[in-house]
Amino acid sequence: MKPKMIIAILVMTAVPVYAQAQTPSKVDAEKVVKIINGDKAKTQTFCDLLKLGGQIEEANQKKDTKKADDLSQKMDELEKQLGPEYVTLIDGLQGMDPNSPDGFEIGSMFTALAKLCGPA
């Protein structure tokens, strides 16, 4: 999965926790990736989030807003399981251009993490 796509899936389905999230740094992203990568349960939760992101995208394409909303609620619950650092990072990514150098690098980190989930 491409870095831009992973960021897009995660950001489009994230619910803002803070009104004004700060732009995350590469260090913030590295910390979150390390936390997820170091815990098998969190890695599985992250993989489940990616699957839900794909399902939400499909539901949106089919204009099935009820299903997309239901899946988004499940995603919100899973995001909380990944911890406050993850939620803060994803909130900050909402304002970041995935094509910027930092956006691309952060996306690449999550692409490497997504490889632990198996083929997309």
N, C-alpha and C positions, 0 to 999 in steps of 0.2 A: 504494500500500500504506500502511496506517495505521501511525503511529509505534508504537503498542502492539503491533501484529502483528509488525513488524520486530524489536523488542526480544524479543518472545516467541520468535520463530524462532531468533534468534541465541543467546539465553540457554538455551533448552531443549536445544540441541544442543552447547553448549560443554562442554568437559571442564575441570574446575577444575585450574589449574596450581599455585596456591598454596592452602594450607589455609585461610588467612584473607585473602581479597582485601579491599582497602580500597574503600569506596564511591567510585566515580569522580565527578569533577567535570565541569561543562560544559566547562571548559578542557581536560581530558583528552580528552573526546569531540571537541572542535573540532580538537585536534592530530591525532587519529587520522583524522578525516574529511579533513583537509587532506592528510595523508600519502597516503591512498588516492586522493583526488581528483587529486592532482598526479602520479600515476604510472599510465599506461594499463594496464600489466600488473596492478597491484594493483587497479585499478578492475574489470578483467575477473575477477580472482580473487574480489573481493567479489560481483560479479554471480553467479558460479558458486556461491558460498556460499549466496546467497539461493535459487537454484534447488534446491540440495541440501536446504536447509531445508524447502522445500515438498515435496520428494520424501520426506523423512523423515517429515513430518507425514502424508502420504498412507499411507506404509507402516505407521505407527503406528495409523492409523484402520482399516487392513485387518488389524491385528494380525500383521503380517509382521515379526517381530522380527529375523530374520536379515537381511532387506534393510535395515531401519532401522540395524542395527549396522554393516553394510558401508558404508552411506552416511555414517554418523557417523565412521567411520575416514577416509573420503575428506575429510570436512569438517575433521577435525583437521589433516590434512596441508595443506589450503588455508589454514587459519587461521594456521599457522606462517609461511606465505609472506607474510602481511600484516604480520608483525613482532611483536615482543614488546609494543609499546604496544597493539596491537589485542587481543592475548590477555589482557593485564592488564585492559584496559577491559571486555571481555566477562565476565571472571571477576567483576569488581566489580559488574556489572549484575545478577548472579544474586540479590543481596540487595536490589535496588532495586525499589520499587513503580513500575511503568510509568505509573500514574495520578498519581504525585506530580509537582509542578511540574518538578523536575529530570529525572525519568524521562520526562516528556512532551517536554521540550525536547531531551533527548538523542535520543529516538525521532524527533523532527522532523528533527534533523540527518541521521540515517540514512535517513529517508524521502526527503529531498532527494538524498542520495547514490544511493539506490535508483532514482531517476528516470533516472539515467544508464544504467541497465540496460534501459530500454525498458519497455513495458507489462507489468504483472504478470499 
